[in-house]
Amino acid sequence: MSEPDSAIASQVIDETLTWLGTPYRHQGRRKGVGCDCIGLVLGVWQGLYGTVPEQPVPYAPDWDEAGTEKLLTGVARHFREKPKDEMAGGDLLIFRWRPHLPAKHAGILIGQDRFVHAYESMAVSLSALVPQWRRRVAGVFAFPERNPVN
C-alpha cells in the first residue's frame, strides 16, 4: 500500500476528511447532517465532480441479503478497479462482512493503514485498517481522473 499516487487521490483525501464527525444516517449523504457509507462516497464524489454518478434506489438497512453484488457492480460502473496489493491513499475500499455474503460496506483509504467510513451508531470516523478490516476488503477502486469543480 502506498500514499496517493495522483492529483485526484489527494483531492479525494482532502474532501473525505471534511466529512469526519458527520452523524450516521441511513441513506443520508449530507456533510455535517448525516450519511451512511454509500452517502459518504456519493458526497465525496459530488464534492469533487459537482454531481453524483447515479442516484441510488432506496435501500433497507439489510439490503442485498440475497447474494447479489449490487454494491460492487455499481461501483465498477464509475470507478477504476485496482489490485488489492496496489491500494493507495484516496482509493475506495469495498468490504464484505463474510466470504459468502455480498459486499455491503465502503470506506475511503486515507493513507498507510487508515480509512474513513460511516457505519451504524457511529459518526463518520477514521479507523485503522487492521487485519480484521483488511481481510474483508472485497474490492479496491480509484476515483476517475477528472477536473474537479472545486
VMD Tcl script that builds the backbone (N, CA, C; Angstrom):
set m [mol new atoms 450]
animate dup $m
set s [atomselect $m all]
$s set {name element resname resid chain x y z} {
  {N N MET 1 A 0.856 -1.175 0.000}
  {CA C MET 1 A 0.000 0.000 0.000}
  {C C MET 1 A 0.894 1.226 0.000}
  {N N SER 2 A 0.443 2.261 -0.703}
  {CA C SER 2 A 1.255 3.458 -0.803}
  {C C SER 2 A 0.411 4.697 -0.575}
  {N N GLU 3 A 1.093 5.819 -0.552}
  {CA C GLU 3 A 0.435 7.109 -0.409}
  {C C GLU 3 A -0.238 7.467 -1.737}
  {N N PRO 4 A -1.025 8.540 -1.782}
  {CA C PRO 4 A -1.730 8.910 -3.003}
  {C C PRO 4 A -0.785 8.984 -4.195}
  {N N ASP 5 A -1.251 8.455 -5.323}
  {CA C ASP 5 A -0.392 8.426 -6.499}
  {C C ASP 5 A -0.909 9.305 -7.629}
  {N N SER 6 A -1.864 10.198 -7.345}
  {CA C SER 6 A -2.380 11.092 -8.371}
  {C C SER 6 A -2.964 12.334 -7.715}
  {N N ALA 7 A -3.165 13.357 -8.538}
  {CA C ALA 7 A -3.766 14.596 -8.035}
  {C C ALA 7 A -5.173 14.337 -7.517}
  {N N ILE 8 A -5.949 13.532 -8.225}
  {CA C ILE 8 A -7.321 13.288 -7.786}
  {C C ILE 8 A -7.335 12.546 -6.449}
  {N N ALA 9 A -6.388 11.654 -6.231}
  {CA C ALA 9 A -6.332 10.921 -4.962}
  {C C ALA 9 A -6.113 11.875 -3.794}
  {N N SER 10 A -5.249 12.849 -3.960}
  {CA C SER 10 A -5.025 13.839 -2.898}
  {C C SER 10 A -6.276 14.663 -2.649}
  {N N GLN 11 A -6.999 15.001 -3.710}
  {CA C GLN 11 A -8.242 15.750 -3.558}
  {C C GLN 11 A -9.311 14.896 -2.884}
  {N N VAL 12 A -9.353 13.595 -3.202}
  {CA C VAL 12 A -10.296 12.680 -2.541}
  {C C VAL 12 A -10.032 12.677 -1.042}
  {N N ILE 13 A -8.780 12.566 -0.660}
  {CA C ILE 13 A -8.424 12.548 0.768}
  {C C ILE 13 A -8.854 13.845 1.433}
  {N N ASP 14 A -8.522 14.973 0.826}
  {CA C ASP 14 A -8.885 16.267 1.417}
  {C C ASP 14 A -10.391 16.382 1.607}
  {N N GLU 15 A -11.169 16.022 0.592}
  {CA C GLU 15 A -12.629 16.105 0.684}
  {C C GLU 15 A -13.164 15.114 1.720}
  {N N THR 16 A -12.642 13.905 1.728}
  {CA C THR 16 A -13.107 12.884 2.672}
  {C C THR 16 A -12.929 13.335 4.114}
  {N N LEU 17 A -11.802 13.929 4.414}
  {CA C LEU 17 A -11.527 14.350 5.794}
  {C C LEU 17 A -12.496 15.421 6.279}
  {N N THR 18 A -13.108 16.182 5.357}
  {CA C THR 18 A -14.087 17.192 5.772}
  {C C THR 18 A -15.390 16.553 6.253}
  {N N TRP 19 A -15.567 15.262 6.002}
  {CA C TRP 19 A -16.768 14.550 6.425}
  {C C TRP 19 A -16.654 13.955 7.834}
  {N N LEU 20 A -15.472 13.952 8.407}
  {CA C LEU 20 A -15.296 13.378 9.741}
  {C C LEU 20 A -16.256 14.025 10.733}
  {N N GLY 21 A -16.880 13.199 11.560}
  {CA C GLY 21 A -17.828 13.676 12.561}
  {C C GLY 21 A -19.262 13.767 12.084}
  {N N THR 22 A -19.510 13.634 10.786}
  {CA C THR 22 A -20.881 13.651 10.279}
  {C C THR 22 A -21.634 12.478 10.898}
  {N N PRO 23 A -22.793 12.714 11.502}
  {CA C PRO 23 A -23.532 11.615 12.147}
  {C C PRO 23 A -23.975 10.552 11.137}
  {N N TYR 24 A -24.168 9.340 11.638}
  {CA C TYR 24 A -24.678 8.262 10.781}
  {C C TYR 24 A -26.169 8.478 10.555}
  {N N ARG 25 A -26.582 8.423 9.307}
  {CA C ARG 25 A -27.993 8.452 8.931}
  {C C ARG 25 A -28.157 7.528 7.741}
  {N N HIS 26 A -28.988 6.513 7.893}
  {CA C HIS 26 A -29.251 5.578 6.797}
  {C C HIS 26 A -29.751 6.346 5.582}
  {N N GLN 27 A -29.154 6.117 4.431}
  {CA C GLN 27 A -29.454 6.739 3.145}
  {C C GLN 27 A -29.137 8.230 3.100}
  {N N GLY 28 A -28.533 8.778 4.137}
  {CA C GLY 28 A -28.174 10.190 4.126}
  {C C GLY 28 A -26.916 10.411 3.311}
  {N N ARG 29 A -26.720 11.649 2.857}
  {CA C ARG 29 A -25.484 11.999 2.160}
  {C C ARG 29 A -25.209 13.496 2.226}
  {N N ARG 30 A -25.462 14.061 3.412}
  {CA C ARG 30 A -25.212 15.488 3.615}
  {C C ARG 30 A -24.144 15.678 4.677}
  {N N LYS 31 A -23.051 16.297 4.257}
  {CA C LYS 31 A -21.932 16.547 5.159}
  {C C LYS 31 A -22.406 17.335 6.378}
  {N N GLY 32 A -22.022 16.881 7.557}
  {CA C GLY 32 A -22.375 17.554 8.790}
  {C C GLY 32 A -23.773 17.256 9.283}
  {N N VAL 33 A -24.637 16.729 8.428}
  {CA C VAL 33 A -26.033 16.440 8.782}
  {C C VAL 33 A -26.218 14.947 9.010}
  {N N GLY 34 A -25.782 14.118 8.051}
  {CA C GLY 34 A -25.895 12.679 8.215}
  {C C GLY 34 A -25.647 11.928 6.937}
  {N N CYS 35 A -25.012 10.764 7.076}
  {CA C CYS 35 A -24.760 9.907 5.918}
  {C C CYS 35 A -24.501 8.484 6.387}
  {N N ASP 36 A -24.642 7.563 5.452}
  {CA C ASP 36 A -24.187 6.199 5.663}
  {C C ASP 36 A -22.945 6.022 4.791}
  {N N CYS 37 A -22.430 4.810 4.685}
  {CA C CYS 37 A -21.184 4.616 3.933}
  {C C CYS 37 A -21.352 4.943 2.452}
  {N N ILE 38 A -22.498 4.619 1.877}
  {CA C ILE 38 A -22.754 4.938 0.472}
  {C C ILE 38 A -22.912 6.452 0.310}
  {N N GLY 39 A -23.599 7.072 1.243}
  {CA C GLY 39 A -23.757 8.523 1.210}
  {C C GLY 39 A -22.436 9.256 1.340}
  {N N LEU 40 A -21.526 8.714 2.124}
  {CA C LEU 40 A -20.189 9.303 2.239}
  {C C LEU 40 A -19.490 9.295 0.883}
  {N N VAL 41 A -19.505 8.152 0.217}
  {CA C VAL 41 A -18.854 8.043 -1.093}
  {C C VAL 41 A -19.520 8.978 -2.098}
  {N N LEU 42 A -20.851 8.997 -2.129}
  {CA C LEU 42 A -21.561 9.884 -3.054}
  {C C LEU 42 A -21.286 11.351 -2.728}
  {N N GLY 43 A -21.215 11.678 -1.445}
  {CA C GLY 43 A -20.946 13.052 -1.042}
  {C C GLY 43 A -19.545 13.501 -1.436}
  {N N VAL 44 A -18.572 12.624 -1.254}
  {CA C VAL 44 A -17.202 12.947 -1.666}
  {C C VAL 44 A -17.165 13.127 -3.182}
  {N N TRP 45 A -17.802 12.207 -3.908}
  {CA C TRP 45 A -17.853 12.318 -5.373}
  {C C TRP 45 A -18.458 13.665 -5.773}
  {N N GLN 46 A -19.588 14.025 -5.177}
  {CA C GLN 46 A -20.250 15.281 -5.524}
  {C C GLN 46 A -19.360 16.471 -5.182}
  {N N GLY 47 A -18.652 16.413 -4.068}
  {CA C GLY 47 A -17.744 17.491 -3.713}
  {C C GLY 47 A -16.623 17.668 -4.721}
  {N N LEU 48 A -16.224 16.591 -5.351}
  {CA C LEU 48 A -15.139 16.643 -6.332}
  {C C LEU 48 A -15.605 16.977 -7.738}
  {N N TYR 49 A -16.730 16.392 -8.149}
  {CA C TYR 49 A -17.167 16.483 -9.542}
  {C C TYR 49 A -18.423 17.317 -9.752}
  {N N GLY 50 A -19.070 17.747 -8.671}
  {CA C GLY 50 A -20.239 18.609 -8.794}
  {C C GLY 50 A -21.571 17.918 -8.906}
  {N N THR 51 A -21.572 16.617 -9.096}
  {CA C THR 51 A -22.804 15.843 -9.218}
  {C C THR 51 A -22.483 14.414 -8.786}
  {N N VAL 52 A -23.510 13.597 -8.627}
  {CA C VAL 52 A -23.267 12.190 -8.309}
  {C C VAL 52 A -23.308 11.372 -9.596}
  {N N PRO 53 A -22.600 10.235 -9.637}
  {CA C PRO 53 A -22.561 9.454 -10.875}
  {C C PRO 53 A -23.909 8.841 -11.237}
  {N N GLU 54 A -24.698 8.480 -10.249}
  {CA C GLU 54 A -26.061 7.981 -10.459}
  {C C GLU 54 A -26.785 8.046 -9.130}
  {N N GLN 55 A -28.089 8.148 -9.193}
  {CA C GLN 55 A -28.897 8.196 -7.979}
  {C C GLN 55 A -29.178 6.773 -7.513}
  {N N PRO 56 A -28.857 6.460 -6.273}
  {CA C PRO 56 A -29.178 5.119 -5.794}
  {C C PRO 56 A -30.679 4.962 -5.563}
  {N N VAL 57 A -31.148 3.750 -5.746}
  {CA C VAL 57 A -32.542 3.466 -5.413}
  {C C VAL 57 A -32.640 3.345 -3.897}
  {N N PRO 58 A -33.821 3.587 -3.319}
  {CA C PRO 58 A -33.954 3.413 -1.865}
  {C C PRO 58 A -33.552 1.988 -1.459}
  {N N TYR 59 A -32.913 1.872 -0.322}
  {CA C TYR 59 A -32.461 0.566 0.155}
  {C C TYR 59 A -32.684 0.469 1.659}
  {N N ALA 60 A -33.023 -0.734 2.091}
  {CA C ALA 60 A -33.247 -1.006 3.506}
  {C C ALA 60 A -31.908 -1.232 4.201}
  {N N PRO 61 A -31.862 -1.113 5.525}
  {CA C PRO 61 A -30.611 -1.369 6.231}
  {C C PRO 61 A -30.049 -2.774 5.983}
  {N N ASP 62 A -30.915 -3.728 5.698}
  {CA C ASP 62 A -30.449 -5.105 5.458}
  {C C ASP 62 A -30.458 -5.447 3.965}
  {N N TRP 63 A -30.226 -4.464 3.092}
  {CA C TRP 63 A -30.267 -4.640 1.644}
  {C C TRP 63 A -29.289 -5.694 1.160}
  {N N ASP 64 A -29.631 -6.257 0.047}
  {CA C ASP 64 A -28.772 -7.181 -0.706}
  {C C ASP 64 A -28.391 -8.446 0.056}
  {N N GLU 65 A -29.279 -8.932 0.897}
  {CA C GLU 65 A -29.010 -10.182 1.613}
  {C C GLU 65 A -29.182 -11.397 0.714}
  {N N ALA 66 A -29.728 -11.221 -0.481}
  {CA C ALA 66 A -29.999 -12.349 -1.370}
  {C C ALA 66 A -28.762 -12.883 -2.073}
  {N N GLY 67 A -27.651 -12.204 -1.946}
  {CA C GLY 67 A -26.434 -12.735 -2.533}
  {C C GLY 67 A -25.984 -12.100 -3.820}
  {N N THR 68 A -26.645 -11.039 -4.267}
  {CA C THR 68 A -26.174 -10.336 -5.466}
  {C C THR 68 A -25.092 -9.344 -5.046}
  {N N GLU 69 A -24.367 -8.845 -6.003}
  {CA C GLU 69 A -23.269 -7.916 -5.722}
  {C C GLU 69 A -23.605 -6.516 -6.222}
  {N N LYS 70 A -24.697 -5.953 -5.711}
  {CA C LYS 70 A -25.149 -4.647 -6.173}
  {C C LYS 70 A -24.109 -3.549 -5.936}
  {N N LEU 71 A -23.470 -3.559 -4.789}
  {CA C LEU 71 A -22.504 -2.506 -4.486}
  {C C LEU 71 A -21.282 -2.598 -5.403}
  {N N LEU 72 A -20.699 -3.771 -5.505}
  {CA C LEU 72 A -19.537 -3.933 -6.379}
  {C C LEU 72 A -19.870 -3.623 -7.836}
  {N N THR 73 A -21.031 -4.056 -8.286}
  {CA C THR 73 A -21.445 -3.799 -9.667}
  {C C THR 73 A -21.626 -2.303 -9.914}
  {N N GLY 74 A -22.274 -1.622 -8.978}
  {CA C GLY 74 A -22.486 -0.186 -9.127}
  {C C GLY 74 A -21.187 0.594 -9.105}
  {N N VAL 75 A -20.304 0.251 -8.192}
  {CA C VAL 75 A -19.011 0.932 -8.103}
  {C C VAL 75 A -18.209 0.734 -9.391}
  {N N ALA 76 A -18.226 -0.467 -9.922}
  {CA C ALA 76 A -17.446 -0.769 -11.134}
  {C C ALA 76 A -17.898 0.047 -12.349}
  {N N ARG 77 A -19.123 0.573 -12.315}
  {CA C ARG 77 A -19.603 1.400 -13.433}
  {C C ARG 77 A -18.915 2.765 -13.474}
  {N N HIS 78 A -18.372 3.207 -12.338}
  {CA C HIS 78 A -17.877 4.586 -12.259}
  {C C HIS 78 A -16.441 4.731 -11.765}
  {N N PHE 79 A -15.904 3.702 -11.159}
  {CA C PHE 79 A -14.548 3.731 -10.610}
  {C C PHE 79 A -13.676 2.738 -11.365}
  {N N ARG 80 A -12.365 2.925 -11.282}
  {CA C ARG 80 A -11.416 2.002 -11.915}
  {C C ARG 80 A -10.935 0.998 -10.873}
  {N N GLU 81 A -11.183 -0.286 -11.133}
  {CA C GLU 81 A -10.764 -1.330 -10.189}
  {C C GLU 81 A -9.245 -1.478 -10.196}
  {N N LYS 82 A -8.703 -1.760 -9.012}
  {CA C LYS 82 A -7.264 -1.923 -8.840}
  {C C LYS 82 A -6.990 -3.225 -8.096}
  {N N PRO 83 A -5.814 -3.799 -8.278}
  {CA C PRO 83 A -5.439 -4.957 -7.463}
  {C C PRO 83 A -5.323 -4.542 -5.988}
  {N N LYS 84 A -5.703 -5.422 -5.096}
  {CA C LYS 84 A -5.659 -5.109 -3.664}
  {C C LYS 84 A -4.266 -4.709 -3.203}
  {N N ASP 85 A -3.240 -5.319 -3.777}
  {CA C ASP 85 A -1.887 -5.012 -3.323}
  {C C ASP 85 A -1.378 -3.676 -3.864}
  {N N GLU 86 A -2.192 -2.971 -4.650}
  {CA C GLU 86 A -1.818 -1.648 -5.160}
  {C C GLU 86 A -2.652 -0.534 -4.534}
  {N N MET 87 A -3.411 -0.843 -3.473}
  {CA C MET 87 A -4.239 0.196 -2.855}
  {C C MET 87 A -3.355 1.338 -2.355}
  {N N ALA 88 A -3.887 2.553 -2.508}
  {CA C ALA 88 A -3.158 3.752 -2.119}
  {C C ALA 88 A -4.148 4.757 -1.539}
  {N N GLY 89 A -3.631 5.736 -0.839}
  {CA C GLY 89 A -4.471 6.786 -0.300}
  {C C GLY 89 A -5.362 7.370 -1.378}
  {N N GLY 90 A -6.627 7.621 -1.042}
  {CA C GLY 90 A -7.593 8.147 -1.995}
  {C C GLY 90 A -8.410 7.085 -2.687}
  {N N ASP 91 A -8.107 5.815 -2.469}
  {CA C ASP 91 A -8.865 4.729 -3.090}
  {C C ASP 91 A -10.121 4.402 -2.290}
  {N N LEU 92 A -11.118 3.953 -3.009}
  {CA C LEU 92 A -12.359 3.464 -2.412}
  {C C LEU 92 A -12.176 1.992 -2.071}
  {N N LEU 93 A -12.502 1.634 -0.844}
  {CA C LEU 93 A -12.444 0.235 -0.400}
  {C C LEU 93 A -13.865 -0.273 -0.224}
  {N N ILE 94 A -14.142 -1.450 -0.757}
  {CA C ILE 94 A -15.437 -2.100 -0.595}
  {C C ILE 94 A -15.204 -3.338 0.263}
  {N N PHE 95 A -16.055 -3.506 1.284}
  {CA C PHE 95 A -15.882 -4.582 2.253}
  {C C PHE 95 A -17.014 -5.594 2.185}
  {N N ARG 96 A -16.659 -6.808 2.495}
  {CA C ARG 96 A -17.599 -7.923 2.583}
  {C C ARG 96 A -17.522 -8.436 4.033}
  {N N TRP 97 A -18.664 -8.517 4.722}
  {CA C TRP 97 A -18.647 -8.935 6.130}
  {C C TRP 97 A -18.226 -10.394 6.287}
  {N N ARG 98 A -18.711 -11.251 5.392}
  {CA C ARG 98 A -18.350 -12.677 5.439}
  {C C ARG 98 A -18.107 -13.142 4.015}
  {N N PRO 99 A -17.255 -14.161 3.831}
  {CA C PRO 99 A -16.903 -14.594 2.461}
  {C C PRO 99 A -18.096 -14.987 1.597}
  {N N HIS 100 A -19.147 -15.528 2.178}
  {CA C HIS 100 A -20.293 -15.994 1.390}
  {C C HIS 100 A -21.380 -14.929 1.216}
  {N N LEU 101 A -21.168 -13.728 1.745}
  {CA C LEU 101 A -22.159 -12.657 1.641}
  {C C LEU 101 A -21.711 -11.603 0.636}
  {N N PRO 102 A -22.675 -10.861 0.067}
  {CA C PRO 102 A -22.294 -9.783 -0.854}
  {C C PRO 102 A -21.596 -8.645 -0.103}
  {N N ALA 103 A -20.800 -7.889 -0.823}
  {CA C ALA 103 A -20.133 -6.715 -0.257}
  {C C ALA 103 A -21.183 -5.667 0.081}
  {N N LYS 104 A -21.066 -5.057 1.282}
  {CA C LYS 104 A -22.095 -4.127 1.723}
  {C C LYS 104 A -21.563 -2.939 2.511}
  {N N HIS 105 A -20.285 -2.660 2.436}
  {CA C HIS 105 A -19.740 -1.536 3.196}
  {C C HIS 105 A -18.652 -0.862 2.370}
  {N N ALA 106 A -18.487 0.436 2.567}
  {CA C ALA 106 A -17.499 1.192 1.801}
  {C C ALA 106 A -16.752 2.152 2.714}
  {N N GLY 107 A -15.526 2.410 2.358}
  {CA C GLY 107 A -14.703 3.396 3.053}
  {C C GLY 107 A -13.683 3.947 2.083}
  {N N ILE 108 A -13.023 5.015 2.484}
  {CA C ILE 108 A -12.029 5.656 1.631}
  {C C ILE 108 A -10.696 5.648 2.352}
  {N N LEU 109 A -9.696 5.069 1.688}
  {CA C LEU 109 A -8.362 4.955 2.259}
  {C C LEU 109 A -7.727 6.340 2.323}
  {N N ILE 110 A -7.188 6.680 3.488}
  {CA C ILE 110 A -6.614 7.999 3.702}
  {C C ILE 110 A -5.090 7.960 3.596}
  {N N GLY 111 A -4.499 6.878 3.968}
  {CA C GLY 111 A -3.050 6.746 3.919}
  {C C GLY 111 A -2.681 5.365 4.397}
  {N N GLN 112 A -1.445 5.217 4.780}
  {CA C GLN 112 A -0.987 3.919 5.269}
  {C C GLN 112 A -1.902 3.431 6.393}
  {N N ASP 113 A -2.653 2.404 6.113}
  {CA C ASP 113 A -3.429 1.691 7.130}
  {C C ASP 113 A -4.502 2.501 7.855}
  {N N ARG 114 A -5.056 3.527 7.208}
  {CA C ARG 114 A -6.157 4.285 7.802}
  {C C ARG 114 A -7.224 4.538 6.736}
  {N N PHE 115 A -8.483 4.453 7.143}
  {CA C PHE 115 A -9.576 4.736 6.212}
  {C C PHE 115 A -10.709 5.431 6.942}
  {N N VAL 116 A -11.529 6.135 6.174}
  {CA C VAL 116 A -12.687 6.855 6.701}
  {C C VAL 116 A -13.930 6.124 6.231}
  {N N HIS 117 A -14.886 5.951 7.152}
  {CA C HIS 117 A -16.143 5.283 6.805}
  {C C HIS 117 A -17.224 5.693 7.784}
  {N N ALA 118 A -18.469 5.391 7.418}
  {CA C ALA 118 A -19.626 5.638 8.274}
  {C C ALA 118 A -20.313 4.300 8.487}
  {N N TYR 119 A -20.610 3.998 9.739}
  {CA C TYR 119 A -21.394 2.799 9.975}
  {C C TYR 119 A -22.318 3.024 11.152}
  {N N GLU 120 A -23.361 2.212 11.192}
  {CA C GLU 120 A -24.450 2.399 12.137}
  {C C GLU 120 A -23.953 2.631 13.549}
  {N N SER 121 A -24.548 3.596 14.203}
  {CA C SER 121 A -24.288 4.030 15.578}
  {C C SER 121 A -22.969 4.787 15.729}
  {N N MET 122 A -22.301 5.102 14.610}
  {CA C MET 122 A -21.055 5.868 14.677}
  {C C MET 122 A -21.131 7.046 13.710}
  {N N ALA 123 A -20.461 8.102 14.066}
  {CA C ALA 123 A -20.282 9.203 13.117}
  {C C ALA 123 A -19.249 8.769 12.088}
  {N N VAL 124 A -19.107 9.534 11.021}
  {CA C VAL 124 A -18.044 9.271 10.057}
  {C C VAL 124 A -16.734 9.322 10.832}
  {N N SER 125 A -15.969 8.236 10.733}
  {CA C SER 125 A -14.800 8.056 11.579}
  {C C SER 125 A -13.571 7.646 10.790}
  {N N LEU 126 A -12.431 7.926 11.366}
  {CA C LEU 126 A -11.152 7.458 10.848}
  {C C LEU 126 A -10.805 6.197 11.623}
  {N N SER 127 A -10.591 5.098 10.919}
  {CA C SER 127 A -10.291 3.807 11.546}
  {C C SER 127 A -8.991 3.251 11.007}
  {N N ALA 128 A -8.374 2.416 11.803}
  {CA C ALA 128 A -7.173 1.711 11.357}
  {C C ALA 128 A -7.586 0.553 10.461}
  {N N LEU 129 A -6.842 0.348 9.398}
  {CA C LEU 129 A -7.092 -0.791 8.515}
  {C C LEU 129 A -6.342 -1.999 9.082}
  {N N VAL 130 A -6.846 -2.456 10.223}
  {CA C VAL 130 A -6.244 -3.580 10.937}
  {C C VAL 130 A -6.571 -4.882 10.195}
  {N N PRO 131 A -5.916 -5.978 10.548}
  {CA C PRO 131 A -6.173 -7.235 9.837}
  {C C PRO 131 A -7.655 -7.622 9.773}
  {N N GLN 132 A -8.435 -7.328 10.812}
  {CA C GLN 132 A -9.862 -7.668 10.797}
  {C C GLN 132 A -10.594 -6.923 9.687}
  {N N TRP 133 A -10.212 -5.696 9.373}
  {CA C TRP 133 A -10.792 -4.953 8.257}
  {C C TRP 133 A -10.160 -5.393 6.945}
  {N N ARG 134 A -8.857 -5.515 6.933}
  {CA C ARG 134 A -8.122 -5.824 5.702}
  {C C ARG 134 A -8.610 -7.126 5.067}
  {N N ARG 135 A -8.891 -8.140 5.873}
  {CA C ARG 135 A -9.325 -9.419 5.294}
  {C C ARG 135 A -10.740 -9.353 4.723}
  {N N ARG 136 A -11.471 -8.290 5.028}
  {CA C ARG 136 A -12.826 -8.117 4.499}
  {C C ARG 136 A -12.868 -7.279 3.221}
  {N N VAL 137 A -11.731 -6.773 2.772}
  {CA C VAL 137 A -11.711 -5.963 1.547}
  {C C VAL 137 A -12.097 -6.840 0.358}
  {N N ALA 138 A -13.178 -6.462 -0.290}
  {CA C ALA 138 A -13.677 -7.214 -1.450}
  {C C ALA 138 A -13.273 -6.561 -2.757}
  {N N GLY 139 A -12.898 -5.299 -2.706}
  {CA C GLY 139 A -12.503 -4.589 -3.914}
  {C C GLY 139 A -11.842 -3.266 -3.591}
  {N N VAL 140 A -10.945 -2.857 -4.455}
  {CA C VAL 140 A -10.249 -1.566 -4.341}
  {C C VAL 140 A -10.470 -0.827 -5.651}
  {N N PHE 141 A -10.854 0.437 -5.556}
  {CA C PHE 141 A -11.198 1.216 -6.738}
  {C C PHE 141 A -10.625 2.620 -6.633}
  {N N ALA 142 A -10.158 3.138 -7.751}
  {CA C ALA 142 A -9.655 4.506 -7.820}
  {C C ALA 142 A -10.746 5.427 -8.351}
  {N N PHE 143 A -10.831 6.622 -7.791}
  {CA C PHE 143 A -11.705 7.646 -8.336}
  {C C PHE 143 A -11.171 8.014 -9.720}
  {N N PRO 144 A -12.049 8.329 -10.658}
  {CA C PRO 144 A -11.577 8.662 -12.013}
  {C C PRO 144 A -10.867 10.012 -12.047}
  {N N GLU 145 A -9.918 10.114 -12.945}
  {CA C GLU 145 A -9.231 11.391 -13.154}
  {C C GLU 145 A -10.156 12.310 -13.947}
  {N N ARG 146 A -10.588 13.352 -13.296}
  {CA C ARG 146 A -11.422 14.367 -13.930}
  {C C ARG 146 A -11.033 15.697 -13.328}
  {N N ASN 147 A -11.480 16.758 -13.946}
  {CA C ASN 147 A -11.233 18.069 -13.374}
  {C C ASN 147 A -12.311 18.361 -12.349}
  {N N PRO 148 A -11.969 18.409 -11.063}
  {CA C PRO 148 A -12.974 18.717 -10.044}
  {C C PRO 148 A -13.488 20.143 -10.200}
  {N N VAL 149 A -14.691 20.369 -9.672}
  {CA C VAL 149 A -15.288 21.686 -9.754}
  {C C VAL 149 A -14.698 22.627 -8.717}
  {N N ASN 150 A -14.138 22.077 -7.660}
  {CA C ASN 150 A -13.595 22.931 -6.578}
  {C C ASN 150 A -12.187 23.346 -6.865}
}
mol reanalyze $m
mol bondsrecalc $m
mol representation Tube
mol addrep $m
